[in-house]
Each structure stands twice: as C-alpha cells, then as structure tokens.
Amino acid sequence: MVNSTVKPVPDGMHSLTPHLVCAGAADAIEFYKKAFGAKEEARLPGPDGKIMHALLRIGDSALMLVDENPEWRAFGPKSLKGTPVTIHLYVQDVDAQVAQAVAAGAKVIMPLADMFWGDRYGVLEDPFGHSWSVATHVRDVSMEEAQEAMKQMPANPQGCAG
C-alpha cells in the first residue's frame, strides 16, 4: 500500500538518475567534485569500508555511486573492459568544464568541436572508465537542418559517441 504523504519521486530527484559502479567509489567522489563541481549529499559506507550508496549532485541533477562488488554483481567499466553508456552533461562553459575535468584526471576521447546539432561538444573518459559527453548548447538547429547536416558527415566520424 502506498503512503499518500510520501512522494513517489522525492524532492530534488528526476525520473531518471545515473547510478555508477566504480572501483574505488570514494576516489570517484573526490574526482567528480574536482572535475564537475559535484556536491556530496549522502554516503553510506558498509562494514568493510566500501561505499554501499552515495548521492552526489552535479548542477541540477543527482548521480548515485556504489563501490564495485562482485558479490552484488556490481562491476565497473574497468572490470568489464569498457562501457556502452555515456553520461551527457550540459554546462554553461564546455571549454572551461573540459579543461577542469582534464586537470582533475579525465582523458579526452573526442576533442571539443562545434557540432551540426547546435552544441559545442566533446567526450571524456573519467579515471574509473565512465564515458562523459560534455556540451554547451550554442545555437538552435531545426530537425531538417540537422538531418541535412548529417548527410554531409563522414561515414565513420572518429571518436563520436552519443
């Protein structure tokens, strides 16, 4: 039975929230603070010191983290030898944000460029193996303009993700 006084989606949360598995979640939290200005809202360490749950906020969005733990079938990208998921982050100044993330230890996978869909966009890999696309919207583009511009793209753009 649902308690009518409890909100099904808590205040400050959205319907969709990334929940990352990291080998070294405590280090990942510190990296996300330095790289993306994350604010730590909660941390629940287990008896072995591994993080069983952490909640960060980057901009207006929540990000959950947990330590890698094979017993829970929780594996991070490095154990899996890659990730099929890219987390997209919109920011006010993508050039400054990418520089900050690189200074904190991120690796540029796709350099920043102005894209046909209207974003200045690039892709990073964090030290824990997670892929982040980072962008600032710089111009509005109609669907027709985007479709026409796509026709002009090379068949296999290097490093394109998302």
N, C-alpha and C positions, 0 to 999 in steps of 0.2 A: 504494500500500500504506500502511495506517495504522500509525503507530508506536505500539505499545501502551503506551509510557511517557509519551506526550503526551496530556493530557486534551483531548477534543474541545471542551469548553466550559471555558475557562480559569478558574482560581480567581478569585472576585470578580465574575464575569460571570454574566448571566442568559441565558436562551434568546433574549430579545428586547431589543434595545438601540436606542434612537433614535439616528440619525446625521443631524445637521443640516447643511445647507448655509447658510453665512452670507456675505453681502457684508461683509467685514471680520471674519473669524473671530477675530483677535487681540483686537479690541474686544469681540466677543461673549463671549469667555472672561472678560474682566475684568467685563463686565456680569453674567454668571452667577455669578461669585464674590461680587459685591456684592448681587445680587438674591436669590440662592438658597443662598448659602454653599457654592458649588461648590469642590471641591478639584481642582487640576490635577494629573494623574498623568503625562501624556505630551504632547509637542508635537513634531511633525516638520515644520519649515519646508522648503519647496522652495528651489531656487536663486534664484527670483525674490522670495523672502520670503513668498510666500503659504503658508498652512498647508495641508499635504497631509493631515495627520491630527493630531487632538488627542483626548485622552481625559480627561474630567472625571468626578468622582464627586459626585452630589448625594444626600445620605442614603446609602441602601444600593444605589443604582443608578448604572450607568455612562451617560454621554452622550458620544457621539462628535461631532466637528465637523470640517468641512473648509471651506476658502475657496471661494467661488463661482468657477467656472472654466468658461466656455462650451466650451472645447476638450474637456472631460471630460463635457459635457452635465450639468454640476452648476450648477443655478440656485437661488438662494434665493427666499423668498416675495416680496420686493420686486420682483425681476425678473419674477416670474410674476404679479404683481399680486394676491397673496393666497395663502393656504394652505388645503388641505382637511383638514389634520391638526391635531389638538390634543393636546399632551402633557399628561398628567394627573400632578399632583404631590400626593401626600398628605404632610401636615406635622402637627406637634404643635399648632401655634397658627396657624391660617389668617389670622386678623386681623393678627397681627404680621408674618407672612410677606408678605402682600399689601402692607402698609404699607412694608416693607423693599424690595420689588420696585418699588413706585411711586417711592420715594425714589431708587432706582437708575436710573429712567428708563422703567419699564414703564407702559403705558396700561391703565386699567380698561375692559374691554369689557362685562363683566357684573358689577355690584356684588355683593359678598358677601351671601348670604342663606341661611337655613336651608331646606334642600330636603326634599321629601317622601320621598326615598330614604334620609335619615338623615345627610347630610353638610351641613356649613356650607361653601358652595361659591361660587366666583367665577371669572371668566375674565379673563385679562390678554393683552395683546399686547406682546411684547418689542420693543426698538428695531430688530430685524432682521427683523420681520414674522412671527415664530413665535407661535402661539397656545398659551397655557398655561392649563389649568384647575387651580385650586389648591383643596384641600379638607382639612378635618379631619372625621373621622367622629365624630358627636356622639350618635347613637342607632341602635340596631339596628331594622330595619324588615323585616317579613316580605314575601315576594313578593306575597301577597294584599293587604297594606296598601298597598304601592307601586302595584299595579295599580288599586286603588280611588282612591288619591290622584291618579293620572294622569288619571282620568276627570273630575276637578274642575279640571284645568288649562285655561287659555285655549288656543284652537286654535293661536295663534302667539305663544308667550312671547318677549318681546323679549330679544335677546342670548343666548338659550340655545344653548350649544354642548356637544357631548359627550353 
